[in-house]
Amino acid sequence: MKTLILASALALGSFSMYAATPVITDNNYCIEAVQDNFKEISTSDLPAAVTEAVNTDFSGATIAKAYVNEASEYKLILSVDGDSKTVYANATGEWIKK
């Protein structure tokens, strides 16, 4: 009698193993790299309008790095009180949102 109860408990227990939810892993990742095609230039090569715009709108900021692309848009890394900020401007010193 004990073996009958034990055998039926094992049989019912084994059915629950097949009903377990399988683990599905998703390995389909898409990584997109944005290439902005800016080339680093010296801060002395910046147009006067751009440096004046920085001095006017970001008082106390210094230009740490400067970049330019083919459309004469400038990417500036500004250093303000130990923090860095990236801004974009055109050749006439107008700010661009990117």
PDB file as gemmi writes it, atoms N, CA and C in Angstrom:
CRYST1    1.000    1.000    1.000  90.00  90.00  90.00 P 1                      
ATOM      1  N   MET A   1       0.819  -1.182   0.000  1.00  0.00           N  
ATOM      2  CA  MET A   1       0.000   0.000   0.000  1.00  0.00           C  
ATOM      3  C   MET A   1       0.876   1.265   0.000  1.00  0.00           C  
ATOM      4  N   LYS A   2       1.968   1.185   0.809  1.00  0.00           N  
ATOM      5  CA  LYS A   2       2.866   2.340   0.850  1.00  0.00           C  
ATOM      6  C   LYS A   2       3.515   2.568  -0.510  1.00  0.00           C  
ATOM      7  N   THR A   3       3.870   1.499  -1.191  1.00  0.00           N  
ATOM      8  CA  THR A   3       4.520   1.653  -2.483  1.00  0.00           C  
ATOM      9  C   THR A   3       3.564   2.223  -3.523  1.00  0.00           C  
ATOM     10  N   LEU A   4       2.269   1.890  -3.406  1.00  0.00           N  
ATOM     11  CA  LEU A   4       1.286   2.441  -4.340  1.00  0.00           C  
ATOM     12  C   LEU A   4       1.142   3.946  -4.152  1.00  0.00           C  
ATOM     13  N   ILE A   5       1.094   4.400  -2.920  1.00  0.00           N  
ATOM     14  CA  ILE A   5       0.986   5.839  -2.624  1.00  0.00           C  
ATOM     15  C   ILE A   5       2.262   6.553  -3.053  1.00  0.00           C  
ATOM     16  N   LEU A   6       3.404   5.940  -2.765  1.00  0.00           N  
ATOM     17  CA  LEU A   6       4.683   6.538  -3.140  1.00  0.00           C  
ATOM     18  C   LEU A   6       4.824   6.620  -4.664  1.00  0.00           C  
ATOM     19  N   ALA A   7       4.428   5.570  -5.369  1.00  0.00           N  
ATOM     20  CA  ALA A   7       4.521   5.560  -6.824  1.00  0.00           C  
ATOM     21  C   ALA A   7       3.598   6.596  -7.450  1.00  0.00           C  
ATOM     22  N   SER A   8       2.390   6.754  -6.919  1.00  0.00           N  
ATOM     23  CA  SER A   8       1.473   7.755  -7.474  1.00  0.00           C  
ATOM     24  C   SER A   8       1.958   9.174  -7.158  1.00  0.00           C  
ATOM     25  N   ALA A   9       2.577   9.398  -6.005  1.00  0.00           N  
ATOM     26  CA  ALA A   9       3.119  10.720  -5.678  1.00  0.00           C  
ATOM     27  C   ALA A   9       4.276  11.066  -6.606  1.00  0.00           C  
ATOM     28  N   LEU A  10       5.130  10.069  -6.892  1.00  0.00           N  
ATOM     29  CA  LEU A  10       6.235  10.316  -7.816  1.00  0.00           C  
ATOM     30  C   LEU A  10       5.726  10.585  -9.227  1.00  0.00           C  
ATOM     31  N   ALA A  11       4.698   9.874  -9.643  1.00  0.00           N  
ATOM     32  CA  ALA A  11       4.147  10.075 -10.988  1.00  0.00           C  
ATOM     33  C   ALA A  11       3.543  11.463 -11.121  1.00  0.00           C  
ATOM     34  N   LEU A  12       2.800  11.918 -10.113  1.00  0.00           N  
ATOM     35  CA  LEU A  12       2.207  13.252 -10.164  1.00  0.00           C  
ATOM     36  C   LEU A  12       3.287  14.341 -10.078  1.00  0.00           C  
ATOM     37  N   GLY A  13       4.321  14.080  -9.294  1.00  0.00           N  
ATOM     38  CA  GLY A  13       5.416  15.034  -9.180  1.00  0.00           C  
ATOM     39  C   GLY A  13       6.189  15.189 -10.467  1.00  0.00           C  
ATOM     40  N   SER A  14       6.321  14.103 -11.227  1.00  0.00           N  
ATOM     41  CA  SER A  14       7.075  14.184 -12.475  1.00  0.00           C  
ATOM     42  C   SER A  14       6.310  14.948 -13.552  1.00  0.00           C  
ATOM     43  N   PHE A  15       4.982  14.957 -13.475  1.00  0.00           N  
ATOM     44  CA  PHE A  15       4.208  15.738 -14.453  1.00  0.00           C  
ATOM     45  C   PHE A  15       4.423  17.234 -14.272  1.00  0.00           C  
ATOM     46  N   SER A  16       4.655  17.662 -13.051  1.00  0.00           N  
ATOM     47  CA  SER A  16       4.840  19.092 -12.812  1.00  0.00           C  
ATOM     48  C   SER A  16       6.169  19.588 -13.373  1.00  0.00           C  
ATOM     49  N   MET A  17       7.147  18.700 -13.534  1.00  0.00           N  
ATOM     50  CA  MET A  17       8.419  19.123 -14.115  1.00  0.00           C  
ATOM     51  C   MET A  17       8.257  19.493 -15.580  1.00  0.00           C  
ATOM     52  N   TYR A  18       7.373  18.831 -16.278  1.00  0.00           N  
ATOM     53  CA  TYR A  18       7.160  19.125 -17.688  1.00  0.00           C  
ATOM     54  C   TYR A  18       6.318  20.382 -17.892  1.00  0.00           C  
ATOM     55  N   ALA A  19       5.612  20.808 -16.875  1.00  0.00           N  
ATOM     56  CA  ALA A  19       4.773  21.986 -16.983  1.00  0.00           C  
ATOM     57  C   ALA A  19       5.515  23.262 -16.614  1.00  0.00           C  
ATOM     58  N   ALA A  20       6.783  23.172 -16.287  1.00  0.00           N  
ATOM     59  CA  ALA A  20       7.560  24.345 -15.907  1.00  0.00           C  
ATOM     60  C   ALA A  20       7.738  25.260 -17.114  1.00  0.00           C  
ATOM     61  N   THR A  21       7.761  26.553 -16.861  1.00  0.00           N  
ATOM     62  CA  THR A  21       7.924  27.542 -17.916  1.00  0.00           C  
ATOM     63  C   THR A  21       9.389  27.600 -18.340  1.00  0.00           C  
ATOM     64  N   PRO A  22       9.677  27.462 -19.614  1.00  0.00           N  
ATOM     65  CA  PRO A  22      11.074  27.510 -20.051  1.00  0.00           C  
ATOM     66  C   PRO A  22      11.612  28.942 -19.981  1.00  0.00           C  
ATOM     67  N   VAL A  23      12.891  29.054 -19.752  1.00  0.00           N  
ATOM     68  CA  VAL A  23      13.548  30.348 -19.709  1.00  0.00           C  
ATOM     69  C   VAL A  23      13.907  30.743 -21.130  1.00  0.00           C  
ATOM     70  N   ILE A  24      13.448  31.913 -21.547  1.00  0.00           N  
ATOM     71  CA  ILE A  24      13.708  32.398 -22.902  1.00  0.00           C  
ATOM     72  C   ILE A  24      14.675  33.573 -22.803  1.00  0.00           C  
ATOM     73  N   THR A  25      15.765  33.462 -23.498  1.00  0.00           N  
ATOM     74  CA  THR A  25      16.727  34.569 -23.519  1.00  0.00           C  
ATOM     75  C   THR A  25      16.646  35.270 -24.853  1.00  0.00           C  
ATOM     76  N   ASP A  26      16.728  36.581 -24.803  1.00  0.00           N  
ATOM     77  CA  ASP A  26      16.661  37.390 -26.019  1.00  0.00           C  
ATOM     78  C   ASP A  26      18.054  37.933 -26.307  1.00  0.00           C  
ATOM     79  N   ASN A  27      18.687  37.397 -27.316  1.00  0.00           N  
ATOM     80  CA  ASN A  27      20.032  37.832 -27.677  1.00  0.00           C  
ATOM     81  C   ASN A  27      20.042  38.713 -28.911  1.00  0.00           C  
ATOM     82  N   ASN A  28      18.914  39.276 -29.252  1.00  0.00           N  
ATOM     83  CA  ASN A  28      18.814  40.122 -30.440  1.00  0.00           C  
ATOM     84  C   ASN A  28      18.945  41.585 -30.028  1.00  0.00           C  
ATOM     85  N   TYR A  29      20.156  42.027 -29.788  1.00  0.00           N  
ATOM     86  CA  TYR A  29      20.408  43.400 -29.410  1.00  0.00           C  
ATOM     87  C   TYR A  29      20.806  44.196 -30.632  1.00  0.00           C  
ATOM     88  N   CYS A  30      20.386  45.438 -30.656  1.00  0.00           N  
ATOM     89  CA  CYS A  30      20.754  46.327 -31.747  1.00  0.00           C  
ATOM     90  C   CYS A  30      21.481  47.525 -31.148  1.00  0.00           C  
ATOM     91  N   ILE A  31      22.722  47.687 -31.491  1.00  0.00           N  
ATOM     92  CA  ILE A  31      23.501  48.821 -31.009  1.00  0.00           C  
ATOM     93  C   ILE A  31      23.749  49.728 -32.199  1.00  0.00           C  
ATOM     94  N   GLU A  32      23.339  50.976 -32.039  1.00  0.00           N  
ATOM     95  CA  GLU A  32      23.481  51.935 -33.124  1.00  0.00           C  
ATOM     96  C   GLU A  32      24.490  52.995 -32.707  1.00  0.00           C  
ATOM     97  N   ALA A  33      25.519  53.144 -33.480  1.00  0.00           N  
ATOM     98  CA  ALA A  33      26.539  54.142 -33.193  1.00  0.00           C  
ATOM     99  C   ALA A  33      26.280  55.371 -34.057  1.00  0.00           C  
ATOM    100  N   VAL A  34      26.255  56.506 -33.405  1.00  0.00           N  
ATOM    101  CA  VAL A  34      26.034  57.757 -34.118  1.00  0.00           C  
ATOM    102  C   VAL A  34      27.395  58.383 -34.399  1.00  0.00           C  
ATOM    103  N   GLN A  35      27.629  58.659 -35.645  1.00  0.00           N  
ATOM    104  CA  GLN A  35      28.890  59.271 -36.035  1.00  0.00           C  
ATOM    105  C   GLN A  35      28.579  60.672 -36.525  1.00  0.00           C  
ATOM    106  N   ASP A  36      29.122  61.664 -35.834  1.00  0.00           N  
ATOM    107  CA  ASP A  36      28.763  63.034 -36.145  1.00  0.00           C  
ATOM    108  C   ASP A  36      29.745  63.726 -37.089  1.00  0.00           C  
ATOM    109  N   ASN A  37      30.822  63.072 -37.463  1.00  0.00           N  
ATOM    110  CA  ASN A  37      31.783  63.577 -38.450  1.00  0.00           C  
ATOM    111  C   ASN A  37      32.387  64.924 -38.075  1.00  0.00           C  
ATOM    112  N   PHE A  38      32.609  65.170 -36.804  1.00  0.00           N  
ATOM    113  CA  PHE A  38      33.291  66.377 -36.371  1.00  0.00           C  
ATOM    114  C   PHE A  38      34.783  66.088 -36.268  1.00  0.00           C  
ATOM    115  N   LYS A  39      35.587  67.053 -36.690  1.00  0.00           N  
ATOM    116  CA  LYS A  39      37.041  66.935 -36.647  1.00  0.00           C  
ATOM    117  C   LYS A  39      37.565  67.958 -35.641  1.00  0.00           C  
ATOM    118  N   GLU A  40      38.472  67.530 -34.773  1.00  0.00           N  
ATOM    119  CA  GLU A  40      38.985  68.420 -33.730  1.00  0.00           C  
ATOM    120  C   GLU A  40      39.875  69.495 -34.348  1.00  0.00           C  
ATOM    121  N   ILE A  41      39.682  70.711 -33.839  1.00  0.00           N  
ATOM    122  CA  ILE A  41      40.493  71.844 -34.276  1.00  0.00           C  
ATOM    123  C   ILE A  41      41.021  72.562 -33.040  1.00  0.00           C  
ATOM    124  N   SER A  42      41.936  73.450 -33.249  1.00  0.00           N  
ATOM    125  CA  SER A  42      42.462  74.262 -32.159  1.00  0.00           C  
ATOM    126  C   SER A  42      41.447  75.357 -31.806  1.00  0.00           C  
ATOM    127  N   THR A  43      41.401  75.728 -30.546  1.00  0.00           N  
ATOM    128  CA  THR A  43      40.461  76.780 -30.143  1.00  0.00           C  
ATOM    129  C   THR A  43      40.822  78.124 -30.774  1.00  0.00           C  
ATOM    130  N   SER A  44      42.071  78.292 -31.175  1.00  0.00           N  
ATOM    131  CA  SER A  44      42.463  79.547 -31.836  1.00  0.00           C  
ATOM    132  C   SER A  44      41.934  79.611 -33.272  1.00  0.00           C  
ATOM    133  N   ASP A  45      41.518  78.463 -33.834  1.00  0.00           N  
ATOM    134  CA  ASP A  45      40.974  78.437 -35.192  1.00  0.00           C  
ATOM    135  C   ASP A  45      39.483  78.744 -35.234  1.00  0.00           C  
ATOM    136  N   LEU A  46      38.853  78.952 -34.084  1.00  0.00           N  
ATOM    137  CA  LEU A  46      37.420  79.264 -34.053  1.00  0.00           C  
ATOM    138  C   LEU A  46      37.167  80.665 -34.589  1.00  0.00           C  
ATOM    139  N   PRO A  47      36.049  80.872 -35.276  1.00  0.00           N  
ATOM    140  CA  PRO A  47      35.699  82.230 -35.713  1.00  0.00           C  
ATOM    141  C   PRO A  47      35.468  83.148 -34.509  1.00  0.00           C  
ATOM    142  N   ALA A  48      35.714  84.418 -34.690  1.00  0.00           N  
ATOM    143  CA  ALA A  48      35.553  85.382 -33.603  1.00  0.00           C  
ATOM    144  C   ALA A  48      34.112  85.427 -33.120  1.00  0.00           C  
ATOM    145  N   ALA A  49      33.149  85.226 -34.021  1.00  0.00           N  
ATOM    146  CA  ALA A  49      31.739  85.267 -33.634  1.00  0.00           C  
ATOM    147  C   ALA A  49      31.401  84.139 -32.660  1.00  0.00           C  
ATOM    148  N   VAL A  50      32.019  82.995 -32.832  1.00  0.00           N  
ATOM    149  CA  VAL A  50      31.751  81.858 -31.939  1.00  0.00           C  
ATOM    150  C   VAL A  50      32.347  82.117 -30.557  1.00  0.00           C  
ATOM    151  N   THR A  51      33.577  82.598 -30.505  1.00  0.00           N  
ATOM    152  CA  THR A  51      34.190  82.869 -29.197  1.00  0.00           C  
ATOM    153  C   THR A  51      33.476  84.004 -28.479  1.00  0.00           C  
ATOM    154  N   GLU A  52      33.009  85.012 -29.217  1.00  0.00           N  
ATOM    155  CA  GLU A  52      32.239  86.097 -28.593  1.00  0.00           C  
ATOM    156  C   GLU A  52      30.913  85.582 -28.053  1.00  0.00           C  
ATOM    157  N   ALA A  53      30.277  84.668 -28.765  1.00  0.00           N  
ATOM    158  CA  ALA A  53      29.011  84.096 -28.303  1.00  0.00           C  
ATOM    159  C   ALA A  53      29.215  83.293 -27.023  1.00  0.00           C  
ATOM    160  N   VAL A  54      30.325  82.584 -26.930  1.00  0.00           N  
ATOM    161  CA  VAL A  54      30.625  81.833 -25.705  1.00  0.00           C  
ATOM    162  C   VAL A  54      30.852  82.790 -24.552  1.00  0.00           C  
ATOM    163  N   ASN A  55      31.628  83.837 -24.788  1.00  0.00           N  
ATOM    164  CA  ASN A  55      31.903  84.812 -23.725  1.00  0.00           C  
ATOM    165  C   ASN A  55      30.642  85.543 -23.289  1.00  0.00           C  
ATOM    166  N   THR A  56      29.732  85.785 -24.209  1.00  0.00           N  
ATOM    167  CA  THR A  56      28.498  86.506 -23.886  1.00  0.00           C  
ATOM    168  C   THR A  56      27.501  85.614 -23.155  1.00  0.00           C  
ATOM    169  N   ASP A  57      27.250  84.436 -23.700  1.00  0.00           N  
ATOM    170  CA  ASP A  57      26.191  83.586 -23.161  1.00  0.00           C  
ATOM    171  C   ASP A  57      26.644  82.650 -22.047  1.00  0.00           C  
ATOM    172  N   PHE A  58      27.926  82.362 -21.968  1.00  0.00           N  
ATOM    173  CA  PHE A  58      28.460  81.466 -20.941  1.00  0.00           C  
ATOM    174  C   PHE A  58      29.611  82.173 -20.232  1.00  0.00           C  
ATOM    175  N   SER A  59      29.283  83.176 -19.462  1.00  0.00           N  
ATOM    176  CA  SER A  59      30.340  83.932 -18.786  1.00  0.00           C  
ATOM    177  C   SER A  59      31.038  83.030 -17.772  1.00  0.00           C  
ATOM    178  N   GLY A  60      32.345  83.096 -17.763  1.00  0.00           N  
ATOM    179  CA  GLY A  60      33.139  82.271 -16.859  1.00  0.00           C  
ATOM    180  C   GLY A  60      33.483  80.911 -17.427  1.00  0.00           C  
ATOM    181  N   ALA A  61      32.983  80.586 -18.599  1.00  0.00           N  
ATOM    182  CA  ALA A  61      33.273  79.292 -19.220  1.00  0.00           C  
ATOM    183  C   ALA A  61      34.505  79.407 -20.105  1.00  0.00           C  
ATOM    184  N   THR A  62      35.246  78.312 -20.172  1.00  0.00           N  
ATOM    185  CA  THR A  62      36.381  78.254 -21.080  1.00  0.00           C  
ATOM    186  C   THR A  62      36.141  77.131 -22.084  1.00  0.00           C  
ATOM    187  N   ILE A  63      36.652  77.314 -23.271  1.00  0.00           N  
ATOM    188  CA  ILE A  63      36.494  76.307 -24.317  1.00  0.00           C  
ATOM    189  C   ILE A  63      37.608  75.277 -24.153  1.00  0.00           C  
ATOM    190  N   ALA A  64      37.226  74.068 -23.737  1.00  0.00           N  
ATOM    191  CA  ALA A  64      38.205  73.009 -23.515  1.00  0.00           C  
ATOM    192  C   ALA A  64      38.611  72.361 -24.837  1.00  0.00           C  
ATOM    193  N   LYS A  65      37.624  72.053 -25.686  1.00  0.00           N  
ATOM    194  CA  LYS A  65      37.898  71.442 -26.987  1.00  0.00           C  
ATOM    195  C   LYS A  65      36.941  72.017 -28.009  1.00  0.00           C  
ATOM    196  N   ALA A  66      37.373  72.028 -29.259  1.00  0.00           N  
ATOM    197  CA  ALA A  66      36.541  72.530 -30.342  1.00  0.00           C  
ATOM    198  C   ALA A  66      36.623  71.566 -31.518  1.00  0.00           C  
ATOM    199  N   TYR A  67      35.475  71.376 -32.170  1.00  0.00           N  
ATOM    200  CA  TYR A  67      35.375  70.489 -33.326  1.00  0.00           C  
ATOM    201  C   TYR A  67      34.587  71.203 -34.424  1.00  0.00           C  
ATOM    202  N   VAL A  68      34.836  70.829 -35.672  1.00  0.00           N  
ATOM    203  CA  VAL A  68      34.109  71.400 -36.797  1.00  0.00           C  
ATOM    204  C   VAL A  68      33.740  70.268 -37.751  1.00  0.00           C  
ATOM    205  N   ASN A  69      32.581  70.416 -38.426  1.00  0.00           N  
ATOM    206  CA  ASN A  69      32.205  69.434 -39.454  1.00  0.00           C  
ATOM    207  C   ASN A  69      32.208  70.110 -40.820  1.00  0.00           C  
ATOM    208  N   GLU A  70      31.794  69.375 -41.855  1.00  0.00           N  
ATOM    209  CA  GLU A  70      31.839  69.890 -43.227  1.00  0.00           C  
ATOM    210  C   GLU A  70      30.855  71.026 -43.471  1.00  0.00           C  
ATOM    211  N   ALA A  71      29.798  71.121 -42.648  1.00  0.00           N  
ATOM    212  CA  ALA A  71      28.800  72.176 -42.806  1.00  0.00           C  
ATOM    213  C   ALA A  71      29.162  73.430 -42.014  1.00  0.00           C  
ATOM    214  N   SER A  72      30.391  73.531 -41.554  1.00  0.00           N  
ATOM    215  CA  SER A  72      30.884  74.657 -40.741  1.00  0.00           C  
ATOM    216  C   SER A  72      30.066  74.840 -39.470  1.00  0.00           C  
ATOM    217  N   GLU A  73      29.698  73.717 -38.861  1.00  0.00           N  
ATOM    218  CA  GLU A  73      29.055  73.742 -37.550  1.00  0.00           C  
ATOM    219  C   GLU A  73      30.114  73.362 -36.523  1.00  0.00           C  
ATOM    220  N   TYR A  74      30.073  74.035 -35.394  1.00  0.00           N  
ATOM    221  CA  TYR A  74      31.101  73.847 -34.387  1.00  0.00           C  
ATOM    222  C   TYR A  74      30.525  73.163 -33.165  1.00  0.00           C  
ATOM    223  N   LYS A  75      31.247  72.174 -32.691  1.00  0.00           N  
ATOM    224  CA  LYS A  75      30.913  71.472 -31.457  1.00  0.00           C  
ATOM    225  C   LYS A  75      31.935  71.922 -30.429  1.00  0.00           C  
ATOM    226  N   LEU A  76      31.457  72.501 -29.340  1.00  0.00           N  
ATOM    227  CA  LEU A  76      32.350  73.058 -28.330  1.00  0.00           C  
ATOM    228  C   LEU A  76      32.144  72.338 -27.007  1.00  0.00           C  
ATOM    229  N   ILE A  77      33.225  71.923 -26.390  1.00  0.00           N  
ATOM    230  CA  ILE A  77      33.195  71.363 -25.044  1.00  0.00           C  
ATOM    231  C   ILE A  77      33.620  72.489 -24.119  1.00  0.00           C  
ATOM    232  N   LEU A  78      32.666  72.968 -23.310  1.00  0.00           N  
ATOM    233  CA  LEU A  78      32.934  74.077 -22.405  1.00  0.00           C  
ATOM    234  C   LEU A  78      33.199  73.554 -21.011  1.00  0.00           C  
ATOM    235  N   SER A  79      34.117  74.196 -20.324  1.00  0.00           N  
ATOM    236  CA  SER A  79      34.416  73.864 -18.935  1.00  0.00           C  
ATOM    237  C   SER A  79      33.906  75.008 -18.056  1.00  0.00           C  
ATOM    238  N   VAL A  80      32.916  74.662 -17.204  1.00  0.00           N  
ATOM    239  CA  VAL A  80      32.320  75.664 -16.325  1.00  0.00           C  
ATOM    240  C   VAL A  80      32.378  75.143 -14.902  1.00  0.00           C  
ATOM    241  N   ASP A  81      33.186  75.760 -14.067  1.00  0.00           N  
ATOM    242  CA  ASP A  81      33.323  75.391 -12.650  1.00  0.00           C  
ATOM    243  C   ASP A  81      33.587  73.898 -12.463  1.00  0.00           C  
ATOM    244  N   GLY A  82      34.457  73.320 -13.257  1.00  0.00           N  
ATOM    245  CA  GLY A  82      34.811  71.915 -13.139  1.00  0.00           C  
ATOM    246  C   GLY A  82      33.874  70.972 -13.877  1.00  0.00           C  
ATOM    247  N   ASP A  83      32.737  71.439 -14.341  1.00  0.00           N  
ATOM    248  CA  ASP A  83      31.813  70.621 -15.122  1.00  0.00           C  
ATOM    249  C   ASP A  83      32.036  70.883 -16.602  1.00  0.00           C  
ATOM    250  N   SER A  84      31.678  69.897 -17.413  1.00  0.00           N  
ATOM    251  CA  SER A  84      31.800  70.094 -18.860  1.00  0.00           C  
ATOM    252  C   SER A  84      30.419  70.100 -19.485  1.00  0.00           C  
ATOM    253  N   LYS A  85      30.278  70.889 -20.521  1.00  0.00           N  
ATOM    254  CA  LYS A  85      29.017  71.033 -21.235  1.00  0.00           C  
ATOM    255  C   LYS A  85      29.318  71.079 -22.719  1.00  0.00           C  
ATOM    256  N   THR A  86      28.496  70.393 -23.518  1.00  0.00           N  
ATOM    257  CA  THR A  86      28.672  70.375 -24.962  1.00  0.00           C  
ATOM    258  C   THR A  86      27.620  71.263 -25.605  1.00  0.00           C  
ATOM    259  N   VAL A  87      28.060  72.205 -26.428  1.00  0.00           N  
ATOM    260  CA  VAL A  87      27.158  73.094 -27.156  1.00  0.00           C  
ATOM    261  C   VAL A  87      27.564  73.095 -28.629  1.00  0.00           C  
ATOM    262  N   TYR A  88      26.612  73.482 -29.475  1.00  0.00           N  
ATOM    263  CA  TYR A  88      26.841  73.515 -30.912  1.00  0.00           C  
ATOM    264  C   TYR A  88      26.526  74.917 -31.425  1.00  0.00           C  
ATOM    265  N   ALA A  89      27.337  75.403 -32.362  1.00  0.00           N  
ATOM    266  CA  ALA A  89      27.131  76.735 -32.932  1.00  0.00           C  
ATOM    267  C   ALA A  89      27.494  76.700 -34.415  1.00  0.00           C  
ATOM    268  N   ASN A  90      26.935  77.671 -35.146  1.00  0.00           N  
ATOM    269  CA  ASN A  90      27.333  77.798 -36.549  1.00  0.00           C  
ATOM    270  C   ASN A  90      28.430  78.846 -36.645  1.00  0.00           C  
ATOM    271  N   ALA A  91      28.879  79.147 -37.845  1.00  0.00           N  
ATOM    272  CA  ALA A  91      30.014  80.051 -38.040  1.00  0.00           C  
ATOM    273  C   ALA A  91      29.706  81.486 -37.648  1.00  0.00           C  
ATOM    274  N   THR A  92      28.410  81.860 -37.605  1.00  0.00           N  
ATOM    275  CA  THR A  92      28.047  83.230 -37.232  1.00  0.00           C  
ATOM    276  C   THR A  92      27.815  83.390 -35.725  1.00  0.00           C  
ATOM    277  N   GLY A  93      28.018  82.316 -34.954  1.00  0.00           N  
ATOM    278  CA  GLY A  93      27.878  82.400 -33.498  1.00  0.00           C  
ATOM    279  C   GLY A  93      26.474  82.143 -32.991  1.00  0.00           C  
ATOM    280  N   GLU A  94      25.602  81.611 -33.839  1.00  0.00           N  
ATOM    281  CA  GLU A  94      24.242  81.271 -33.406  1.00  0.00           C  
ATOM    282  C   GLU A  94      24.241  79.843 -32.885  1.00  0.00           C  
ATOM    283  N   TRP A  95      23.519  79.620 -31.784  1.00  0.00           N  
ATOM    284  CA  TRP A  95      23.478  78.299 -31.159  1.00  0.00           C  
ATOM    285  C   TRP A  95      22.564  77.356 -31.944  1.00  0.00           C  
ATOM    286  N   ILE A  96      22.993  76.107 -32.045  1.00  0.00           N  
ATOM    287  CA  ILE A  96      22.263  75.070 -32.777  1.00  0.00           C  
ATOM    288  C   ILE A  96      21.846  73.995 -31.770  1.00  0.00           C  
ATOM    289  N   LYS A  97      20.629  73.497 -31.912  1.00  0.00           N  
ATOM    290  CA  LYS A  97      20.183  72.388 -31.055  1.00  0.00           C  
ATOM    291  C   LYS A  97      20.430  71.082 -31.797  1.00  0.00           C  
ATOM    292  N   LYS A  98      21.140  70.174 -31.160  1.00  0.00           N  
ATOM    293  CA  LYS A  98      21.431  68.862 -31.753  1.00  0.00           C  
ATOM    294  C   LYS A  98      20.920  67.788 -30.835  1.00  0.00           C  
TER     295      LYS A  98                                                      
END                                                                             
